[in-house]
């Protein structure tokens, strides 16, 4: 157990130092070693692939939202795996079965969106029903 | 504490059996999701038939679970008479919803698969709500049920009314759920538990119960629950949402999720907060009066049948709240009986509306019922039974429902509320009788002259509720006895 404030906070300080070192090393080395190209597109601030200046009210394809939602769903699934791994040794078979059920449910969802053509970005799919434009 | 968090037990067989209805429904729903892309449009009735089988097996599972009642999963849920009553009720509502949606989905040219899967998920949530014994489980059930219902409201996605309905319901509904959740958080802060039995024990036995905190928590949870049962002053959403949603969904919402929300209302307030009844009963009293009055007087001004039924639904929530304001065991039993009777009359009523409204749901005005008694005498006669039940005429389930509720209210000395409730019933008969007048005393209009006879599935969705209404009206004894036996919530 740490006894003094210095001992308690030492790991935190170490973490801060390492984080700063890694960050400055990345930026610094790429500044020193990287190839420098200057053009208009390259100098525009990056804003998720959207022009940073202009009208914000664009029409987006609904596919963007679908992919974003699916990303969050499957991301959450991955997060559940971490605590599961931590307690796996204690729970053994029980945890295995529970996670199997969970993963099968997620797979059913994956199968559904896949077959529904959500992951298919090409336009010419006759078996996918698309709502008519108003 | 930490060590305790790591202890676990593998579920025992009887615990799995107590959860079986929910397991069947969610497994069937998930299986259907896999089936949708495989079956495509080849078997249009497959999904409906499949969900009827799934719901019937869930009913069987609920009854089987009741042969060995008790708690499960460290008190998280409980299977008792109360839970079984409401499970069977919401599942029966589910069956009639599926029956009335076969032809509807075909007529509107929309996919049946997801619709039925969502109905199954919503039912799983409602079954979980009514058998949950802890605030967190109640919340999870409520969310499962609500989210599925939000989507169902907007199921006809090319219809602007359905979009409006779904968005309004979703925004207001999630706001109400947030209130409910905040209430749960405060209860946990004040009592150190989310288990209903523990909360009850703390509130009864603590030397100085946390009165102020519990008062705030009760108020917040009341907001959430009163919204879900569409009771005043949180009823504003109901007419718009009921009008815009596809008619089978309106019928489902007004009976299933509403009954489940009343079930959690009864369970939370008659167990955990029973010792604080002097605090919340006046609020319920006020809400009952407001709901009855706003609902009945609002319905007088409407001409759209779905809006009339929405206001009528608010008024009926008010009647059930009268039974809750009594806060006694016979009040609980009366509420249970009334919800069953109300589910019967509403679902049958909407089955006719599904048929009459025609493609695109264009014929929803009350004038469209003109002359139905001449062109479709049997349908009109069955509808008359349901309307008489909604008014509360003897020999129908609606009569005994009101009778038990006002009896319970009088036993708890709620004389004024009883008088005002009876006056309200008189007001209500005006707008119900308008439909009867239209059906029997007007010449057949364009809609009723060209109407086809009801298809088989809709006949079943109309006939079964009428049968239920008669059984409840002629032999109410069996059900009210069961309700009285299971009304003692612990």
Interface residues (C-beta under 8 A of the other chain):
Chain A: X87 X90 X91 X94 X105 X108 X109 X111 X112 X115 X116 X127 X129 X131 X132
Chain B: X6 X8 X10 X30 X31 X33 X34 X36 X37 X38 X40 X111 X157 X158
